[in-house]
Amino acid sequence: MRTPVLKFGGLTLQGHQRYGPDEERLLEECKRQNSANDIYRLLAQRRNIARAQRLHEVARKFILPLRDQGMVPVVVVSAFDWATDKLEQLAAALSSSPAPREYARLLMSGELRANSSLAIVLEDLGCRARSMTGREAGLVTTPTPIGALMDSVNKAHLLDLIEMEIVPVVAGFQGYYYDKETGRDETSILGRGGSNLTAVALAAALGEEETTMFSDVDGVYDKDPRVHEEAVKLSEVRASDLFSWDPFPQVIQKEAVQFAVKQGINIWICSGVQRDVPGTLIVCRE
């Protein structure tokens, strides 16, 4: 039985309606509030309701159908939309040069909110799930707290969960390394877009030939479709061709594609909204 490795981007998890339907009516409600704190509470409440609804939709559309087929997918998540940006802004406000270890631990918290939230939803829908940090998922990186690269995967815990038919929901963008100076394991982050690298590494470790990235776009285009109306979506593109593009397409982390080529893992880029729309296959397996 296959073990599909799925990755969900931050905007896919949040949904395009950050505050739910009727956002114009919400603006009018904000004007009726008595203070900035009241506005903040209202927006936070609406955002969380919309987020919960979207996570239930993700679970029902993309994860539960695989469980119904008897498969136990491994799910990788990014932080909710804008979460990493806000954490970076907080770090910059705290210090012009934050300590690398603490900076990494601050930024990794965004993915931990997302994966635990999705695990709660899956459990609520009757699907056994377990949220996991990068360390719990066995993701060993190069020995640096920031901008680390993938080194290896200790998959024992993942395999135990899969055997028990528990869906692992892994926080992307993070791993750990052994610090020789302290003699302890330390947190590392993989760089922006690092959840892509997490998914590729897990697919390779589990013996899968491909991984699927669910994004706010429905594939790879020959040029940025947000800028060029004439942009054409590609049904398939070789990784070697992508490396010649300038700029490299933003829909996938370059380091993730490089690692996928090394490991022979093909990558699907698909819509996280319209399940039946064909995506783009990035051919990394020679």
C-alpha positions as CSV (number, residue, x, y, z in Angstrom):
1,M,0.0,0.0,0.0
2,R,1.3,3.4,-0.9
3,T,2.0,6.1,1.7
4,P,1.2,9.4,-0.2
5,V,3.1,12.4,1.0
6,L,1.0,15.6,0.7
7,K,2.1,19.1,1.5
8,F,-0.3,22.0,2.0
9,G,0.8,25.6,1.6
10,G,-0.2,28.4,4.0
11,L,-2.7,30.1,1.8
12,T,-4.2,26.7,0.9
13,L,-4.8,26.1,4.7
14,Q,-6.1,29.5,5.3
15,G,-8.3,29.8,2.3
16,H,-8.8,32.8,0.0
17,Q,-11.5,34.3,2.3
18,R,-9.4,35.0,5.4
19,Y,-12.3,36.3,7.3
20,G,-15.0,34.2,5.8
21,P,-17.9,35.4,3.5
22,D,-19.3,38.9,3.6
23,E,-16.0,40.7,4.2
24,E,-17.6,44.0,3.3
25,R,-20.2,43.5,6.0
26,L,-17.4,42.7,8.4
27,L,-15.9,46.1,7.6
28,E,-19.1,47.8,8.6
29,E,-19.1,45.8,11.8
30,C,-15.5,47.0,12.6
31,K,-16.7,50.6,12.3
32,R,-19.3,49.9,15.0
33,Q,-16.7,48.7,17.5
34,N,-15.8,50.9,20.5
35,S,-12.0,50.4,20.5
36,A,-9.1,49.0,18.6
37,N,-9.0,46.0,20.9
38,D,-12.7,45.3,20.1
39,I,-11.8,45.4,16.4
40,Y,-8.9,43.0,16.9
41,R,-11.0,40.5,18.8
42,L,-13.7,40.6,16.1
43,L,-11.2,40.1,13.3
44,A,-9.4,37.3,15.2
45,Q,-12.7,35.5,15.9
46,R,-13.8,35.7,12.2
47,R,-10.4,34.6,11.0
48,N,-10.4,31.6,13.3
49,I,-13.9,30.6,12.2
50,A,-12.9,30.9,8.5
51,R,-9.7,28.9,9.2
52,A,-11.6,26.1,11.0
53,Q,-14.0,25.8,8.1
54,R,-11.2,25.7,5.6
55,L,-9.3,23.0,7.5
56,H,-12.4,20.8,7.6
57,E,-12.7,21.3,3.9
58,V,-9.0,20.3,3.4
59,A,-9.5,17.2,5.5
60,R,-12.7,16.1,3.7
61,K,-11.4,16.9,0.1
62,F,-7.8,15.7,0.3
63,I,-7.1,13.5,3.3
64,L,-10.2,11.5,4.2
65,P,-10.6,10.1,0.6
66,L,-7.2,8.5,0.9
67,R,-8.1,7.0,4.3
68,D,-11.3,5.6,2.7
69,Q,-9.0,3.8,0.2
70,G,-7.0,2.2,3.0
71,M,-4.0,4.5,2.7
72,V,-2.4,6.4,5.5
73,P,-1.0,9.7,4.0
74,V,1.8,11.7,5.6
75,V,0.7,15.3,5.6
76,V,3.2,18.2,5.7
77,V,1.9,21.7,6.4
78,S,3.3,25.2,6.1
79,A,2.4,28.0,8.6
80,F,-1.0,29.7,8.0
81,D,-0.9,32.5,5.4
82,W,1.2,35.5,6.6
83,A,2.2,33.8,9.9
84,T,5.9,33.5,9.1
85,D,5.9,37.1,7.8
86,K,4.4,38.3,11.1
87,L,6.9,36.3,13.1
88,E,9.8,37.7,11.1
89,Q,8.4,41.2,11.8
90,L,8.3,40.4,15.5
91,A,11.9,39.2,15.5
92,A,13.0,42.4,13.7
93,A,11.2,44.5,16.3
94,L,12.8,42.6,19.2
95,S,16.3,42.8,17.9
96,S,18.3,44.0,14.9
97,S,20.3,40.8,15.2
98,P,18.3,38.1,17.0
99,A,20.1,35.1,18.3
100,P,20.0,32.4,15.6
101,R,18.8,29.6,17.9
102,E,15.9,31.7,19.3
103,Y,15.0,33.1,15.9
104,A,14.7,29.6,14.5
105,R,12.5,28.5,17.5
106,L,10.3,31.6,17.0
107,L,9.7,31.0,13.3
108,M,9.0,27.3,13.7
109,S,6.0,28.1,15.9
110,G,3.9,29.1,12.9
111,E,4.0,25.5,11.5
112,L,3.2,24.1,14.9
113,R,0.0,26.0,15.1
114,A,-1.0,24.8,11.7
115,N,-0.3,21.1,12.1
116,S,-1.8,20.8,15.5
117,S,-5.0,22.6,14.2
118,L,-5.3,20.2,11.3
119,A,-4.7,17.2,13.6
120,I,-7.5,18.4,15.8
121,V,-9.8,18.6,12.8
122,L,-8.9,15.2,11.6
123,E,-9.6,13.7,15.0
124,D,-12.9,15.5,15.1
125,L,-13.8,13.9,11.8
126,G,-13.0,10.4,13.1
127,C,-9.6,10.1,11.5
128,R,-6.8,9.3,13.9
129,A,-4.0,11.8,13.5
130,R,-0.8,13.0,15.3
131,S,0.8,16.4,14.9
132,M,4.6,16.2,14.9
133,T,7.5,18.6,15.1
134,G,10.4,18.2,12.6
135,R,12.4,16.5,15.3
136,E,9.6,14.0,16.1
137,A,9.3,13.2,12.4
138,G,13.1,12.4,12.4
139,L,14.2,15.2,10.0
140,V,17.9,15.6,10.5
141,T,19.5,18.7,8.9
142,T,22.9,20.2,8.4
143,P,24.2,21.7,11.7
144,T,23.0,25.3,11.5
145,P,19.9,26.8,13.1
146,I,18.9,29.0,10.1
147,G,18.9,28.0,6.4
148,A,19.7,24.4,7.1
149,L,19.6,21.7,4.4
150,M,18.2,18.2,4.7
151,D,20.7,15.5,5.8
152,S,18.7,12.4,6.6
153,V,15.5,11.1,8.0
154,N,15.0,8.8,11.0
155,K,11.7,7.4,10.0
156,A,11.1,4.9,12.8
157,H,8.4,6.9,14.6
158,L,6.6,7.8,11.3
159,L,6.5,4.1,10.4
160,D,5.1,3.2,13.8
161,L,2.2,5.7,13.4
162,I,1.5,4.6,9.8
163,E,1.4,1.0,11.0
164,M,-1.2,2.0,13.6
165,E,-3.1,3.8,10.9
166,I,-2.5,7.2,12.5
167,V,-2.0,10.1,10.0
168,P,1.2,12.0,10.8
169,V,0.7,15.7,10.4
170,V,4.3,17.1,10.2
171,A,5.3,20.7,10.7
172,G,7.2,21.7,7.6
173,F,10.2,24.0,7.4
174,Q,12.0,22.6,10.4
175,G,14.2,19.8,11.6
176,Y,17.0,19.3,14.1
177,Y,20.7,18.7,14.4
178,Y,23.2,17.5,17.0
179,D,25.2,20.4,18.4
180,K,28.7,19.2,19.3
181,E,29.3,22.1,21.6
182,T,26.3,21.6,23.9
183,G,25.9,17.9,23.3
184,R,22.2,18.4,22.7
185,D,19.8,18.3,19.8
186,E,18.9,21.8,18.5
187,T,16.1,23.1,16.3
188,S,16.8,24.2,12.7
189,I,14.7,25.8,10.0
190,L,15.1,25.2,6.3
191,G,14.6,28.6,4.7
192,R,11.4,30.1,3.1
193,G,9.5,27.5,1.3
194,G,11.2,24.8,3.3
195,S,8.0,22.8,3.8
196,N,8.5,21.7,0.2
197,L,11.9,20.3,1.2
198,T,10.3,18.5,4.1
199,A,7.8,16.8,1.9
200,V,10.4,15.7,-0.6
201,A,12.7,14.3,2.2
202,L,9.8,12.3,3.7
203,A,8.7,10.9,0.4
204,A,12.3,9.7,-0.3
205,A,12.6,8.2,3.2
206,L,9.3,6.3,2.8
207,G,10.2,4.9,-0.6
208,E,7.7,6.9,-2.5
209,E,8.4,8.0,-6.1
210,E,6.5,11.3,-5.9
211,T,5.0,13.9,-3.6
212,T,2.2,16.3,-4.1
213,M,2.3,20.0,-3.2
214,F,-1.2,21.6,-2.8
215,S,-0.9,25.3,-3.5
216,D,-2.9,28.5,-4.2
217,V,-2.0,28.0,-7.9
218,D,-3.0,25.0,-10.0
219,G,0.4,24.3,-11.5
220,V,3.6,25.7,-13.0
221,Y,3.2,28.3,-15.7
222,D,5.7,29.4,-18.3
223,K,5.6,32.9,-16.8
224,D,4.0,34.4,-13.8
225,P,0.2,34.3,-14.5
226,R,-0.4,37.1,-12.0
227,V,1.6,39.4,-14.2
228,H,1.2,37.9,-17.7
229,E,-2.3,37.2,-19.0
230,E,-0.9,35.0,-21.8
231,A,0.9,32.7,-19.3
232,V,0.4,29.0,-20.2
233,K,0.2,26.2,-17.6
234,L,2.5,23.3,-18.3
235,S,1.2,19.8,-17.8
236,E,4.8,18.6,-17.3
237,V,8.3,20.2,-17.0
238,R,11.7,18.7,-16.4
239,A,13.5,19.9,-13.3
240,S,16.6,20.5,-15.4
241,D,14.7,23.0,-17.5
242,L,13.4,24.8,-14.4
243,F,16.9,25.4,-13.2
244,S,17.5,27.5,-16.4
245,W,14.5,29.8,-15.6
246,D,15.2,33.3,-14.3
247,P,13.6,33.8,-11.9
248,F,13.0,30.3,-10.6
249,P,9.2,29.8,-10.2
250,Q,8.0,30.9,-6.8
251,V,5.5,28.0,-6.5
252,I,8.3,25.6,-5.4
253,Q,11.5,26.0,-3.4
254,K,14.6,25.6,-5.5
255,E,16.4,23.6,-2.8
256,A,13.5,21.2,-2.7
257,V,13.7,20.5,-6.4
258,Q,17.5,20.1,-6.2
259,F,17.0,17.6,-3.4
260,A,14.2,15.9,-5.4
261,V,16.6,15.4,-8.3
262,K,19.2,13.9,-6.0
263,Q,16.6,11.5,-4.5
264,G,14.7,10.8,-7.6
265,I,11.3,12.1,-6.4
266,N,8.9,13.6,-8.8
267,I,6.8,16.6,-7.6
268,W,3.2,17.4,-8.4
269,I,2.1,21.0,-8.1
270,C,-1.7,21.0,-7.8
271,S,-4.6,23.3,-6.8
272,G,-5.4,23.2,-3.1
273,V,-8.9,24.5,-3.9
274,Q,-10.1,22.7,-7.0
275,R,-9.3,19.0,-6.4
276,D,-10.1,17.8,-9.9
277,V,-8.1,20.4,-11.9
278,P,-5.0,18.8,-13.4
279,G,-1.7,20.0,-12.0
280,T,1.9,20.1,-13.2
281,L,4.4,17.3,-12.9
282,I,7.9,18.4,-12.2
283,V,10.0,15.4,-13.5
284,C,13.0,15.0,-11.2
285,R,13.4,11.2,-11.5
286,E,15.7,10.5,-14.4
